[in-house]
Amino acid sequence: MDYLEKVLEKLKEWARKLIEALLGPEPQPEAEPIPIPVNDRR
């Protein structure tokens, strides 16, 4: 039984690592550009 428990534990560990690798950390939302006022009056 110990052997089966060890195998299951390894499978859980591999699955967790695979999910982390595929999904990765949550992507940060792209920062919105700050509008820069332009004096275009001529």
Backbone as XML, in Angstrom:
<?xml version="1.0"?>
<chain id="A" units="angstrom">
  <residue number="1" name="MET">
    <atom name="N" x="0.823" y="-1.199" z="0.000"/>
    <atom name="CA" x="0.000" y="0.000" z="0.000"/>
    <atom name="C" x="0.863" y="1.256" z="0.000"/>
  </residue>
  <residue number="2" name="ASP">
    <atom name="N" x="1.986" y="1.205" z="0.660"/>
    <atom name="CA" x="2.851" y="2.379" z="0.692"/>
    <atom name="C" x="3.296" y="2.761" z="-0.710"/>
  </residue>
  <residue number="3" name="TYR">
    <atom name="N" x="3.541" y="1.753" z="-1.535"/>
    <atom name="CA" x="3.982" y="2.017" z="-2.905"/>
    <atom name="C" x="2.908" y="2.789" z="-3.668"/>
  </residue>
  <residue number="4" name="LEU">
    <atom name="N" x="1.655" y="2.368" z="-3.547"/>
    <atom name="CA" x="0.563" y="3.050" z="-4.239"/>
    <atom name="C" x="0.397" y="4.488" z="-3.751"/>
  </residue>
  <residue number="5" name="GLU">
    <atom name="N" x="0.532" y="4.685" z="-2.457"/>
    <atom name="CA" x="0.409" y="6.033" z="-1.908"/>
    <atom name="C" x="1.515" y="6.938" z="-2.437"/>
  </residue>
  <residue number="6" name="LYS">
    <atom name="N" x="2.730" y="6.402" z="-2.535"/>
    <atom name="CA" x="3.844" y="7.184" z="-3.054"/>
    <atom name="C" x="3.622" y="7.546" z="-4.525"/>
  </residue>
  <residue number="7" name="VAL">
    <atom name="N" x="3.106" y="6.579" z="-5.289"/>
    <atom name="CA" x="2.836" y="6.832" z="-6.707"/>
    <atom name="C" x="1.760" y="7.905" z="-6.852"/>
  </residue>
  <residue number="8" name="LEU">
    <atom name="N" x="0.706" y="7.798" z="-6.063"/>
    <atom name="CA" x="-0.363" y="8.799" z="-6.131"/>
    <atom name="C" x="0.145" y="10.182" z="-5.734"/>
  </residue>
  <residue number="9" name="GLU">
    <atom name="N" x="0.996" y="10.222" z="-4.731"/>
    <atom name="CA" x="1.552" y="11.503" z="-4.296"/>
    <atom name="C" x="2.399" y="12.130" z="-5.408"/>
  </residue>
  <residue number="10" name="LYS">
    <atom name="N" x="3.199" y="11.305" z="-6.083"/>
    <atom name="CA" x="4.015" y="11.802" z="-7.195"/>
    <atom name="C" x="3.133" y="12.305" z="-8.331"/>
  </residue>
  <residue number="11" name="LEU">
    <atom name="N" x="2.055" y="11.564" z="-8.633"/>
    <atom name="CA" x="1.142" y="11.982" z="-9.695"/>
    <atom name="C" x="0.488" y="13.323" z="-9.358"/>
  </residue>
  <residue number="12" name="LYS">
    <atom name="N" x="0.091" y="13.491" z="-8.111"/>
    <atom name="CA" x="-0.495" y="14.770" z="-7.690"/>
    <atom name="C" x="0.509" y="15.899" z="-7.856"/>
  </residue>
  <residue number="13" name="GLU">
    <atom name="N" x="1.751" y="15.635" z="-7.469"/>
    <atom name="CA" x="2.797" y="16.649" z="-7.568"/>
    <atom name="C" x="3.039" y="17.036" z="-9.031"/>
  </residue>
  <residue number="14" name="TRP">
    <atom name="N" x="3.122" y="16.031" z="-9.910"/>
    <atom name="CA" x="3.342" y="16.299" z="-11.333"/>
    <atom name="C" x="2.164" y="17.066" z="-11.926"/>
  </residue>
  <residue number="15" name="ALA">
    <atom name="N" x="0.947" y="16.691" z="-11.533"/>
    <atom name="CA" x="-0.234" y="17.380" z="-12.053"/>
    <atom name="C" x="-0.222" y="18.843" z="-11.623"/>
  </residue>
  <residue number="16" name="ARG">
    <atom name="N" x="0.135" y="19.081" z="-10.364"/>
    <atom name="CA" x="0.179" y="20.463" z="-9.867"/>
    <atom name="C" x="1.220" y="21.276" z="-10.632"/>
  </residue>
  <residue number="17" name="LYS">
    <atom name="N" x="2.403" y="20.675" z="-10.858"/>
    <atom name="CA" x="3.453" y="21.379" z="-11.591"/>
    <atom name="C" x="3.029" y="21.642" z="-13.033"/>
  </residue>
  <residue number="18" name="LEU">
    <atom name="N" x="2.345" y="20.672" z="-13.650"/>
    <atom name="CA" x="1.885" y="20.838" z="-15.024"/>
    <atom name="C" x="0.866" y="21.965" z="-15.119"/>
  </residue>
  <residue number="19" name="ILE">
    <atom name="N" x="-0.069" y="22.007" z="-14.200"/>
    <atom name="CA" x="-1.078" y="23.072" z="-14.204"/>
    <atom name="C" x="-0.415" y="24.424" z="-14.004"/>
  </residue>
  <residue number="20" name="GLU">
    <atom name="N" x="0.543" y="24.513" z="-13.090"/>
    <atom name="CA" x="1.243" y="25.773" z="-12.870"/>
    <atom name="C" x="2.010" y="26.196" z="-14.117"/>
  </residue>
  <residue number="21" name="ALA">
    <atom name="N" x="2.621" y="25.232" z="-14.809"/>
    <atom name="CA" x="3.387" y="25.550" z="-16.006"/>
    <atom name="C" x="2.476" y="26.018" z="-17.134"/>
  </residue>
  <residue number="22" name="LEU">
    <atom name="N" x="1.311" y="25.376" z="-17.266"/>
    <atom name="CA" x="0.402" y="25.753" z="-18.343"/>
    <atom name="C" x="-0.292" y="27.082" z="-18.067"/>
  </residue>
  <residue number="23" name="LEU">
    <atom name="N" x="-0.793" y="27.239" z="-16.867"/>
    <atom name="CA" x="-1.541" y="28.448" z="-16.555"/>
    <atom name="C" x="-0.618" y="29.585" z="-16.140"/>
  </residue>
  <residue number="24" name="GLY">
    <atom name="N" x="0.415" y="29.241" z="-15.405"/>
    <atom name="CA" x="1.353" y="30.244" z="-14.948"/>
    <atom name="C" x="0.686" y="31.223" z="-13.996"/>
  </residue>
  <residue number="25" name="PRO">
    <atom name="N" x="1.427" y="32.235" z="-13.621"/>
    <atom name="CA" x="0.838" y="33.250" z="-12.757"/>
    <atom name="C" x="-0.202" y="34.060" z="-13.533"/>
  </residue>
  <residue number="26" name="GLU">
    <atom name="N" x="-1.100" y="34.650" z="-12.825"/>
    <atom name="CA" x="-2.121" y="35.470" z="-13.468"/>
    <atom name="C" x="-1.451" y="36.612" z="-14.225"/>
  </residue>
  <residue number="27" name="PRO">
    <atom name="N" x="-1.758" y="36.765" z="-15.507"/>
    <atom name="CA" x="-1.143" y="37.855" z="-16.260"/>
    <atom name="C" x="-1.637" y="39.206" z="-15.760"/>
  </residue>
  <residue number="28" name="GLN">
    <atom name="N" x="-0.737" y="40.141" z="-15.684"/>
    <atom name="CA" x="-1.094" y="41.483" z="-15.248"/>
    <atom name="C" x="-1.833" y="42.184" z="-16.383"/>
  </residue>
  <residue number="29" name="PRO">
    <atom name="N" x="-2.899" y="42.902" z="-16.068"/>
    <atom name="CA" x="-3.586" y="43.632" z="-17.135"/>
    <atom name="C" x="-2.664" y="44.702" z="-17.708"/>
  </residue>
  <residue number="30" name="GLU">
    <atom name="N" x="-2.772" y="44.920" z="-18.997"/>
    <atom name="CA" x="-1.906" y="45.900" z="-19.644"/>
    <atom name="C" x="-2.275" y="47.288" z="-19.136"/>
  </residue>
  <residue number="31" name="ALA">
    <atom name="N" x="-1.253" y="48.034" z="-18.754"/>
    <atom name="CA" x="-1.484" y="49.377" z="-18.226"/>
    <atom name="C" x="-2.007" y="50.272" z="-19.340"/>
  </residue>
  <residue number="32" name="GLU">
    <atom name="N" x="-3.009" y="51.087" z="-18.989"/>
    <atom name="CA" x="-3.554" y="52.008" z="-19.976"/>
    <atom name="C" x="-2.596" y="53.179" z="-20.133"/>
  </residue>
  <residue number="33" name="PRO">
    <atom name="N" x="-2.376" y="53.613" z="-21.378"/>
    <atom name="CA" x="-1.470" y="54.744" z="-21.577"/>
    <atom name="C" x="-2.061" y="56.024" z="-20.990"/>
  </residue>
  <residue number="34" name="ILE">
    <atom name="N" x="-1.196" y="56.835" z="-20.444"/>
    <atom name="CA" x="-1.623" y="58.097" z="-19.856"/>
    <atom name="C" x="-1.678" y="59.135" z="-20.969"/>
  </residue>
  <residue number="35" name="PRO">
    <atom name="N" x="-2.834" y="59.797" z="-21.146"/>
    <atom name="CA" x="-2.910" y="60.808" z="-22.201"/>
    <atom name="C" x="-2.021" y="62.006" z="-21.863"/>
  </residue>
  <residue number="36" name="ILE">
    <atom name="N" x="-1.270" y="62.429" z="-22.853"/>
    <atom name="CA" x="-0.374" y="63.574" z="-22.667"/>
    <atom name="C" x="-0.987" y="64.767" z="-23.410"/>
  </residue>
  <residue number="37" name="PRO">
    <atom name="N" x="-1.246" y="65.848" z="-22.677"/>
    <atom name="CA" x="-1.839" y="67.017" z="-23.334"/>
    <atom name="C" x="-0.838" y="67.620" z="-24.324"/>
  </residue>
  <residue number="38" name="VAL">
    <atom name="N" x="-1.369" y="67.981" z="-25.489"/>
    <atom name="CA" x="-0.506" y="68.571" z="-26.526"/>
    <atom name="C" x="-1.077" y="69.916" z="-26.888"/>
  </residue>
  <residue number="39" name="ASN">
    <atom name="N" x="-0.229" y="70.921" z="-26.879"/>
    <atom name="CA" x="-0.629" y="72.256" z="-27.305"/>
    <atom name="C" x="-0.509" y="72.320" z="-28.814"/>
  </residue>
  <residue number="40" name="ASP">
    <atom name="N" x="-1.614" y="72.144" z="-29.501"/>
    <atom name="CA" x="-1.578" y="72.102" z="-30.956"/>
    <atom name="C" x="-2.206" y="73.361" z="-31.570"/>
  </residue>
  <residue number="41" name="ARG">
    <atom name="N" x="-2.407" y="74.384" z="-30.780"/>
    <atom name="CA" x="-2.989" y="75.628" z="-31.308"/>
    <atom name="C" x="-1.906" y="76.447" z="-31.966"/>
  </residue>
  <residue number="42" name="ARG">
    <atom name="N" x="-2.156" y="76.796" z="-33.209"/>
    <atom name="CA" x="-1.152" y="77.610" z="-33.909"/>
    <atom name="C" x="-1.736" y="78.937" z="-34.334"/>
  </residue>
</chain>
